[in-house]
Amino acid sequence: MAESGGSSMVSVPQPPLPVPGAAALGGAARRWAADPGRGADPGRGPRPERGAEPERGAEPDEGASPVAWLEPAMEANGIGTFDWDIQHDRIVADDMARRIMGLGSAQRKGFGAEVLLDLLHPDDRAVVRRRARRAVAELGQCGAYYRTVFANGDLHAVRFRGRVLPDEDGLAAHMVGFVWDATVELHKRLHADRLAVLREERTRFIKETARALSDAVSVHDVARVFTELPLPGIPPDGLVLAVLENGRIQIERSIGYRDGAKAPDHIPIDAHHPATEALRTRTPVFLGSPQEYRERYPEAWPLAEQTDRCSWVFLPLVASGRTLGVCVVSFDEDRELDAEDRTLLGTLGGMVAQSLARARLHDAEHELAAGLQRVLLPRRITPPPGFTTAVRYLPAGTGLQIGGDWYDVVPLPGGHIGVVIGDVQGHDVHAAGVMGQLRIALRAYAAEGHPPDAVMARASRFLADLDTGHFATCLYAEVNVDYGAVYAVRAGHLDPLVRRADGTSSVQNVAGGLPLGIDPESTYPVTRFTLDPGELLLLCTDGLVETRSVDLDQGMERIRQAISGPQPQGPAALEALAERIEATAADSHERDDDIALLLLRWDGPEGHRPRTLRRRVPQADLARISEVRRELRDAVRRWGVGELADTVELLTSELITNALVHTDRDALLTARLFQENQEDEVGPARLRVEVDDESDLWPKRRTPGEQASSGRGLMLVEALADAWGVDPRGSGKRMWFELAWAPLPA
């Protein structure tokens, strides 16, 4: 701030503007200095010559005026004087004033106001000019602080204070005053401004670092955050985060080191090294130069020399009384850190240590949970020939990330397969332990050859006998590899989803019972349905379909849409589908429950895919029935089992007629030949014919009298077929029969 009329001037560099002209510096300035309240008075008497000194040894004149000592005092204190002739715009300044202003001997005899203004910092000229004009107009005082740029480009600061003196007519005639060098003050102010900015940057840096470290979950995350720090005021050229493992300091992450000059790694804790000393003493080690490093740690210097660094800081990472590791900050030039720099680094070390301790605990818990889950779940799934599977397990996003969800695939006698999906109550280690026991028990019951309802009943009794206080939901399905029949039982679990060969998908209703472990005497009804070759069965736990924001029905519909549509074949295609389904699950941070997913695709019996004929029979098109019979007879002969043509045609006519008479929708005929030997095509075969309709009414076997005109269809099927049955299928049912064929002996 500028000064005017006794008030101080702004510290922003604002120069004093000489307004116009000056007479040679004379008695007016000294008289004003002796009596600032008076103007110039020519009658005050002679003044001593500038530079005159009292005679040596002379006693001070006790009655002498202070004016006699003014000039020596100003000279000793670096104060110059000036006289500005306002009316002729000429400034005369003494040697001291000219040096302070940045003027040379060429301006000894005087100079105009514009010469001085040209030396001022551009931001200060207008302020100085305005204040000088106001002082002239008011015949008052003027003070200013301004910056001036010397000829060599150096920036200096000047303070001046002057007073306007009137002539005999009362008009402004002269401004006389003092100037003194304020460059030291300018540097102090600039330094203080820079320091204030730096402190603000460091405060912001601490806040941002704390936020970034609080988001770091693993040790790797902490190391990444630390090695990306800018360190305001002391930008580092190299950063290293090392952890203490098994008595050695091992680098977790480093940055700023060339390939040929890596930071030292795997340092024993008892080595004579600054990092180990920082850990042992739990105090930072500061090394300001290579010479200091070499003198204090001669054994470690050869490795440090390769990094071409000139100063180092080793910060011990200590949290809850335990040493965890060390941070290394290095610079390319010698550097002596002041108290504030060291405080910043110490604060940073403490924050990193706390975050590292939390991250190591997280990593240990995660590894424990992941290891336990890996042990409890099957290590690998190897389905028997004729099936393709894909499985996924996703832990919950909170807690120990371990839970009671599981899946399993059990090879069964005859090349068949059993698939299991289940969920033990809870998301902790106890639930995982119960899950492991239950999985093994259920697998053993299935492998022993028990039917699905017995497997589930025994598993429920087993869990109840454990008396763990936990219950479990479960779905177990046995799939026949020869013709895709599925026998499923459900204990309080979600229904499975089925994707059909035409790309449509739906929820397959399965009769259910109580969750396992609630009632040891529970029974579980079996639901039978079938898969065509290439069709898919999906089993999952509720974590995949139900979240805080998505209810069960919405979740099931989302998964149904995800698996709908034509899908490519092959194991890779099923894995890609599993990835797509996994992507529909909630983000891990929002997921409250773990997820188990099992996909099973029936590819057909071992050896090759069956020969297939598929035809739709419209409800009102009776001629189409005859066409379908002829096509079926031709296909059977073409497949090499023509001996079955008559029986197949008869039984197929009965099934199609039954479907068209008792429903008002179309019927779908599917015939498949399963051959045991594909190469010579003369091995035993099995012909399977299926007729699908959309009626929920199941056929009833009757015993017609001799005169009855109907009711003998199922009797014919039962008498002529080697096997037959009715399966629920979506919103309708499927009637089927099978005929065995063997080549005649040669």
Protein Blocks (a to p, Z undefined) as FASTA:
>chain_A
ZZeehiacdfbdcddddfehiddddfklmmmmmmmmbccdfknopcddehiacdehiacd
fkbcfklmmmmmmmmnopacddddfklopadddfklmmmnopafklmnopcfklmmmmpc
fklmmmmmmmmmmmmmnopadddddddddfkopacdddddddddddfkopafbdcddddd
fklmmmmmmmmmmmmmmmmmmmmmmmmmmmmmmmpmblmlmmmmmmmcgogoiacfbdcd
dddeehiacdfbdchiafklccdehiafkbccfklmmmmnopacddfbfklmmmmmmmlm
mmmmmnopabdcdddddeehiafbdcddddfbdcdddfklmmmmmmmmmmmmmmmmmmmm
mmmmmmmmmmmmmmmpcfbdcddehiacdddddddfehjlpafbdcdddddehhiacddd
dddedjdfklmmmmmmmmmmmmmmmmnopafklmmmmmmmmmmmnonopacddddddddf
klopacdddehiacdddddfkopacdddddddddehklmmbccddddddddehiacdddd
fklmpcfklcfklmmmmmmmmmgccddedjklmmmmmmmmmmmpccfklpmbdcdddddd
debjehiacddddddddfklmklmmmmmmmmmmmmmmnopamlmmmmmmmmmmmmmmmmm
mpcbdcddddddddfblklopaccddddddddfbfbdcddddddfklcghjlmmmmmmmp
mbdcdddehjbccdddddddddddZZ
